[in-house]
Amino acid sequence: MSNMDEKKAMEKKYMEFQIIGQRMKQLQQQIVLVNNQLTELAALQQNLVELKDVKENTKVLMPFGNGIYMSAELKSPGELLVNVGSGVVVKKDIDSTKQIIMQQESEMRDVNEQMMTELKLLYERATSLEQELQTVNSE
């Protein structure tokens, strides 16, 4: 292989190395987001467990947004309104809602596992490319 061809091959490997690095950063950020969502889902499941013990007409503080709360009284603590997509809200009991949350959690864990697998493969390829680039630079 000519010197020019070797140089082009190394430039191509270096570009691939940079692209892999960018993709790895993206995946790491997405993994953090998915882990945050999993934490929120776990907290939501715990809240649903605790909601089962709440009696009717119990006074609670409801989050209104950005650290603002309002006092409210629960009329039907066992009945929840759940957004099922496209702006559609349906009434669900606590157990049905827990099933939905468990399904979401399972899907998020699958996504997390797929991203971790991709990250591992990218890391292995990046390590291989780095070794190749170092070998050429040391010659």
N, C-alpha and C positions, 0 to 999 in steps of 0.2 A: 504494500500500500504506500502511496506517495505521501510525502510530508504534508501536503495540502489536504489530502483525504483524511489523514490522521487528525489534523487540526479541526476539520469540519466534524468528524466523528466525536471528538472531545467536546466541541462547542454544543453539539446536539445532546450529549450526555449531561453537560452542565445545565443546559436549559431544562432538560427533563428533571434533573435534581432540584432546580428552583421551583418548577411547577409542582413537584411532589411535596416540597416543603410548604408551599402555599395551601395545597389541599389538606395537608396534615393539620395546619393551623385552623382551617375551616372546620375540619372534623372535630378537633379538640373543643372548639367553641360550641359546636352543635351538641357534643356529648355533655358539656356543662349545662346547656339549656335543657336537655332531656333529663339529666339528673335532677335539676331544679324542679321540673314538672313532676318527676316521680316522687320527690319529697312533698310537693303540694298535694298529690293524689293520696299519699299515705296520711297526711294530716287531715284531708277531707274524709277519708275512711274512718279515722279516729273520731272526728266530729260527728259522723253519722252514728257511730256506736254510742256516743254520749247522748245524742239526740233522742235515742230510744227511751231514756230515763226521764226526759223532760215532760212535765205535766202541762195540760192545757192551761192557758191564761198566765203562763210564766212570763215575767218581765225579763227582757234581754236588751243588750246593747247591740244594735245592728250597724255594721260598717257602712257608711254612706260614701266614703271615698277620701283618699289622701289624709288619713288620720282623723277624719270627722265621723262621729257616731251619733246615732239617735236612739232614743228609748222606744221600745216596741213591746207588744204583748202577743205571744204566740197563740193563735186560735186553733190551729190544727198542726201540732208539732210532728205528727207522723205522716203528714202529706207534704210532699215537695213538688215544686214546679221545676222541671228539668228541660233545658234547651237541648233538643235532639237534632238541631241543625236547620239551616235555612230559615232561622227566625221562628221555628216552630217550638212551642213550649207545651209539654204535656204533664199531667199530674202523675206522680209516682209515689209509692210508699218507700220507706227507708230501705227495706231489703232489695227491692228492684233497683233502687238508685245505687246501692252498694255493688250490685252485679254489674251495672254499667261502669262504675269506677274501676272495678276489678278487671273488666275487659280492656278499658283504656290503659290501665297499668301494665297488663300483659303485652299489649301492642307496643307500648313505649319501651318495655324491656327488650322486646324483639328488635326494635329499631336501634336501641342502644348496643345490643350485641352485634348487629350487622355493622354499625359504625366502628366498633372496637375491632372487629375482624378486618375491616378495610384499613383501619389505622395501622394495624400490625403488619399487613401486607405492604403498605406504603413504607413503613419504617424499614422493613427488610430490603425493599428495593432501593431506598435511599442509602442505606448502609452499604449495599453492594456498589452502587454508583460512586459513593464517596471513596471507597477503597480503590476502584478503578481510576478515578481522577487523581488520587494521591500517588498511585503507582506511576502514572504517566508523568506527573509533576516531579517526582523524585528521580526520574531517569535523566 
